[in-house]
C-alpha cells in the first residue's frame, strides 16, 4: 500500500524538474554575463583572465556603430558565433522552463538588449549588431524547435 498518493509523487517530480531547469537557466545566464561583462574578451579567451572595469559615463552613440564588426576582435567570427549560439541556448533553456515561446523569446531578447547596453558601462563594446546576432540565434532556434515539434 502506497503511503504517498500518486499525485503528490508526480508533483514532487515536476517540482524538482522545474528547479533543475531554473538552475540551468541561472548557470547559463551567469556564464553569458561572465563573457559579456569581462573587461577584455581577448584576455578571457587567451589568458583566462577575468577583470571587470566600471565606466560611469560611456559613449552611448558607440552602441549604434555598425561598421566595426570585424575590427573589435581578431577572431570576430568566433565571438559572433558565440553570440548566436549562446542566446539560442538561453532561449531553449527558458522555453523548457516556461513552456511558452512568446515568454522565452521576449525574455531572451530583452536580456540581449540589456547586456549590450550594460557592456558600455563595463569598458566593452556594446553594439546594436550584437543584439541582431543574438536575436537571430533566438529566432533560428525557435524556428527549428517549431519544425521539430510539428513533425511529432
Secondary structure, DSSP 8 states (H G I E B T S, - for coil): --SS-HHHHHHHHHHHHHHHHHHHHHHHHHHHHHHHH-S-HHIIIII--------SS--GGGGG--S-TTTS-TTHHHHHHHHHHHHHHHHHHHHHHH--HHHHHHHHHHHHHHHHHHHGGGTS---HHHHHHHHHHHHHHHHHHHHHHHH-
